[in-house]
Amino acid sequence: MTDTPYLSGNFAPVADETTAHDLPVKGQIPVDLCGRLLRIGPNPVTPPGPNHHWFVGSGLVHGVWLRDGRAQAYRSRFVRDDQVCEAKGWPGTPGPRYTELGGGAANTNVIAHAGRTYAIVEAGGNPVELSDELDTVARSDFDGTLPGPFSAHPKRDPASGELHVLGYYPGLDALHYNVVGVDGRVRKTVEIPVAGKTMVHDCAITPNYFIVFDMPVLFDPELVEQGIPLPYRWYDDYGTRVGLLPRDGTADDIGWHAVDPCFVFHPMNAYEDSDGRVVLDVVRHPKMFATRLDGPNEGRSTLDRWIVDPKGGPVKESRLSDRGQEFPRHDERLIGQPYRYGYCGAVGDGIAFGGLLKHDLRTGETLHRDDAGLQYQEPVFVPRSDEAGEDDGWLMAYAHDQRRDAANVVILHAQDFLGEPVATIELPVRVPFGFHGNWVPER
């Protein structure tokens, strides 16, 4: 067994699925919150080897159902990849495969689109359709329209409802920009050649551009030979650049812009200013997988702003916050649009889960919520109503309660970020530290 920190404490996997009803609540759940708060993370079902990496492992998806001011249920379910089915003695999961890599695992994000729920992952794994109760249905290629890899981070255009996503796979020499229509079918794919087999975790959009990251974490076949489960590492000489692809253009139309060497898992948002420049806010890591190959442990990750002029010239780089942070979110009604507020998980060097941060990008103020005994995972903003203002709504997060060694779901009013929670829902089990999730309102 490896001595990595990503298998101990609340990183440790849980062995069983759980169903619980009528969860205890402190405070009062807002009655207008009707739906599911979902999240997902890696959860190995067999003993990991000596080179374990946090990013690998079968997906375990979690959901809390809210309705009429009550926490009706909590469910956790394994996403039934090959390893899960073999370990549990369950039937195999049907559906197409783009690649055998990962055995059909999907462990990084869980979304709803076109009336369906999907567990999703990068680097070649197919989306896995889940039932409303989070049981695995089948691997999906969106009714035969997905020609290659998908990703864990589609961006939903609030104007059209379409998903914009960038996929990569080490067997390809190009990145794939896909647009998934509101009917759940891919309507457009653009292949974007790049020099190396780069890891691209996320993307961003503005009204006119799809934003591509080309960064110096590359596939290394020698790591495969060494038994490294995530065979990507830092290359000092590769460089870092941002591509602006016109959303109606081809790969020949992309404009590349160099930035100082770094790695970005997640942008917070992007938009175009009055001069037509792209303003891109990102969580910037100084390096990634340079000295550690078990997780993101290469120094403090900060919130930075890059201003990119499509007409050319150097990218203007500045720091918005030097606090350690990750998992940035904002009001997703404003994806691709000017915005004021952003929310992050406060982390130490590497990913040491702690409190929450709220950024006012107009005034520069940052609030830090740090509750004793609670380690928050990624926050999700839910507006009070479709017409509510940008900061008028609920900030919801799963949190590890160290006192109970179990999870809570904490609901804050975003405008009272440092005040008492509106409600705290107590779950009967741990929710291991994972990656991403979303609020899915009741249909």
N, C-alpha and C positions, 0 to 999 in steps of 0.2 A: 504493500500500500504506500502511495506517495505521501510525502509530508507537506504537500501544498496546503495553504490555508483555505482553499476553495472546496474542501471536503469536511470542514469542522465548523462548530457553532451552527449558526443559521444558514451557512452554505451547505451543510450536510443534507443529503437526500432523505426523503421520507419514503417509507416502504409501501404504503397502502393508499388507495383512494378513500375519500371521505365524503359522506353525505350527512348534513345536519340541517335541521329545520328550526324555525322560531328562535333565532339567535338573540342572546341578551344584548341590550342596548343601553348605554348611558347617554342621557340627553334625548333629543327628539330628531329622528330622521325627517328631513323636509318631505312633505307629502307629494311635491311635484317631481321627486326623484323616483321614477318608475322604470326599471330596467335592470341590466346586469353590469356589474363592475368586474371586468375580466382581466386576468394577467397570466403570464406564462414564464417559465424558466427551465433550465436544464436540471434533470433529476436522474442520475444514473440508476439503472435497475440491476446492474451486476457490479461486482467490485471493480473499481477503475484500476488501470495499470499504473506503473510508476511514473508515467509522463502525462498524467491527467491534466487537462486544460478545462477551465471553468466553462468555456463556450460549448463544449461537447457534452453529450448526454441526452437521453430521451426527454421529450417535452412533457411537463406536468402543467396542465392548465387549471386555473382556479376561477371560480365565479361566485359572487355574492348577488343574490336576487333581492331587489328592493321594490316594495309596492305598498301604497296606503300608509306610509310612515312606519313600516315594519321591515325588518330584515328577515325575509321569508325563508331563505335557504342559503347554504354554502355547499358547493360541490367542487371536488378536485377529481380530475380524470387524466390518466395517462394518454398521451397521443400515441396511438398504436403503430409504432414503427416496427421493423423486423426484430430488433432486440427485445422490445417490450413483449411482443407476441410470443417469442421463443421463451423468454424468462417466465412469463405468466401462463404459458400453455394455451394462449388464446388463438383463434383463427387469424390468418394473415389479413392485412388490409388491402382491399382491391384498389384498382385505379392505375393510371399511367405513371411511369417513372421517366424523368429526364435523365437521371443517372442513378447508378447503384450506390454512389457515395453517400455515406451516412445511413444507409439502410432505410431511407424514407423518413428520417427524423425531422421534426419541425418543432423548434423549442424557443423561438426568439420573440415573436409577437403574435397577437391574436386580434383579429379584426372582423368586422361585419361589413359585407358589401353585397348588393343586389339580393338581399333577403337571405343570405347565407353567412355562416360563421366559418372562419378559416384560421388554423394555426399556420404560421409562415416562418420561413427561414431563408438565409442567403446561401450562395455557393453551390446552387444546383438542385436543392431539394424542392420537390413539388409542394405547393400548398396542400394542406390536409383539411378537407371539409369536416366540420363538427356539427352535431345536432345542437338544438337550442339548449339541451341539457349537458353539452360538452362531450358527448360520446363520439368516438371516431366513426365517420361515415365512409370516406374514401379519399385517396389521393386525387388531386384535381389538376387538369390543365385548362380549366375554363372552357369546357366543351370543345376541346381540341384546338383552341385558338392560341395557346401559349407555346411559342416555338422553341423556347429555351429556358434559361434560369429565371426565377423570380427573385424576390428579396423580402427582407423583414420590415422594410420601411417605405411602403407606398405613401405618396402624398395625395390627399383628396382635394381636388380643386373645388372650392366652395361655390363657384359659379356654375360649374357643369355637373358636379358630382362624380366625375371621372377620377380614376386612380392613375397617378404617374409614378413609375417605379424603374429602378435601374438594377439589372441582374448581372451577375458575373459567375464564371465557372473556370477552374484552372485548365480545363480542356479546350477553352476558347481563346482566340487572339483578339476578341473584341468584347466590349460591354454591350448589353442589350437594354435600350430604352423602350419600355412598353407603356402603352396607354390602355387601360381597362375601362370599357364603357359602363354606363349605368345598368346595362343588361348583363353584366358579368362576363363579357367576352372581350378578348384583346382585339382592338380595332387598328392598332398601329405598332410596329416595331422598327426601331432604327438601330443598326449595328454601328458601334463607335470604336474604331481601332485605337488601341493604346500600346505603348512600347513594352509594357510588362504585364504579367498576370497579377494584377493589383487587387487587393481587398477593398471593396467599396461597400460600406455598411449602410449608407443612407444617401439621400439626395435632397434637393429643394426645388421649388418652382416659384416663378413670378408670372404675371400675366403674359409676358413675352418670351420667357426663357425657361428651359429645363437646365438645372445646374448639376454638373458632374464633378466629382472629386477623383483625382488621379494622384495617389499618394504612395510613399515609399515603403509600404508593407506588401511584400510580394510572395507568391507561392515559391517554395524551395523544395525541389524533388529530393534533395539530400535529407531533408527532415523526414520525408516519408520513409526513406530507408532506415532512419534511426528510430522509427516507431513513434514519432511525434504526431498526436492525433489532429492537431491544427497546424499544418505545415506551412505557416506564413511567418516571415520575419522582416525586420527593418533592414533596408538597404540605404546606406549613407549617400550614395552617388546617384540615386534615382530622381530626386527632386520632388517638389510638391506643386500642383497646379490645380486651378479651377477652370472648368469649361462652361461656357455659356452657349447652349444649343438653342437656337430659335425653335419654339415649340411646333412650328409648321415646317421646319427645315430638315435637311439631311445631315449626315455626318460631315460632309464637306463644308457645312456652314458653321460648325462649331468654332468659337474663339477661345483659345487657351490663354490663361493668365497665371504667371508664376507667383507663388507666395513663399515666405520663409519656410524651410523644411519643418514639417510637423505631421501629426495624424489627427484626423477628425472622425469620430464615430457618428456624432449627431450635430446637425445644425439646429438652432432654435427656430429660426424663421428667415425668410428673405423677402425683399420687396424692391421696387424701383423708386428712386427718389425723383424730385422734380426736374433733375438734369438728365434723367434717363440712365443713371448709374444703378447698378445692382448693389444693394446693401444686404450683406450676408452675415448673420450672427451665428457663431459656432462655438462649441466646446472644444478647445484646442488642447491636445496632448503634445508635449515636447518631442516624444518619440513613442514607438509602440513595438513590443516584442523584439527589443534590442538586447536586453540583458535577461529578461524573464520570459519563458514560453508557457507559463501556466495561467496567465491572466494579465490584465492591464495594470502594470506596475512600473511605469517609466516616468514618474514625477507628477507634479500637480497639474491638473486639468483646469483651465481657466476659461472664462467667457470672453471671447474676442469678437471684434467687428472687422470685417473686410469690406471695403468699398471698391467695387470692380467696375471700371468704365468700359463698356463694350467697344468704344472707339479706340481703346488702347491706353498705354501708359502704365506705370507701376500700380499695383494694388495698394491701397491705403490701409494699413493694418493698425488697429488700436485695441487696447484692452478695456473691456467694460467692467470686469470684476476679476480680481486676482484670488478670490476664494476658491478652494477646491470644490468642484461640482461636476455633476454629470446628469444624464437623463433629462434634458431640457424639454419643457412643454410650454404651450401658450394656448390662448383661445383659438381653436382651430377654425372658427368662422373667419379668421383673418390670415389663414395660410396664403402666402404670396402677397400680402397687403401690409401697409404700414401698421404698426402695433406699438403698444406702450408697455405691456406687462409680460414678464416671463417667469416661469417657476422651475426650479431645479432641485435635485437631491444634493444635499451638502455631503461631500465625501472628503476623506483624507487623501494622502498620496496613494495612488492606486485607487481601488474601489473599497473604501471602508465606510459602510453606510452609517448615516447619522441623522441630522435634522433636515429641514427644508429651507430653501432660499426663495425669496420673491424679489424680483428686480423691477424697478420703475425705470425704464430706459429713457424717459423724458427728463427726470430729475437726477438720475444717477444713484438714487437711494436703493440700498439692498437691505432687506429684512431677513434675519436668520431666526428661524424657529427651531429650538433645541429642547425637546422634552425628555426629562430624565427617564431612562429605561426604555425609550422607544427608538428604534432604528427604522427610518422611513425608506420605502422604496419609491419608485417613480411616481410623482404626483400627476393627476389628471384633472384638467379644468372642465367643469360642466356649467354652461350658462344657466341662469335662473329661468330664462325663457328665450325663445328665438329673438325677441325684441330687446332683451336686456343689454346693458352696456358691457364693454369689454371686461371689466373686473367685477361685474355683478353676477356672482354665481358661486358655485361650490368647488372647492379643491378637495379631491378625494385621493387617499393613498392607503395601500396596505402597509402595515408597520409591524416589525417584530417587537413584541412586548417581552423584554428580557425577564421581567418579574414572573410572568406566567409561562415562559418558554413556548409561546403560542402567538398567533397573529391577531392583530386588530385591523379593522378598517376605520380610518379616522376621516371625518367629514368636517372641513373648515369652511367658514364663509371667507372668500378670498379678500374681501374688504376689511375683514377683522383677522388678518393673518396670524397675529400673535395672541389673539384672544382664546378663550375657552373653546374647545371643539363644539360644533353644533351637535354632533353625535359621535360616539365611539361604539363600534360593533365588535363584540368579542367572538372570535372564531375558536373552535375547540382544538385546533392543531396548528403546527407551524406552517407557514408559507415560506419555503426557502428563498433566500435572496436570488432574484432572477433578473429579468430584463424589462419587458414591456407589457403594457395592457391598455385597455380602452373602456370607456363607458358606452354601452349599447342601449339606447332608449327602447322602451317597449314599443313594438310595432302596432 
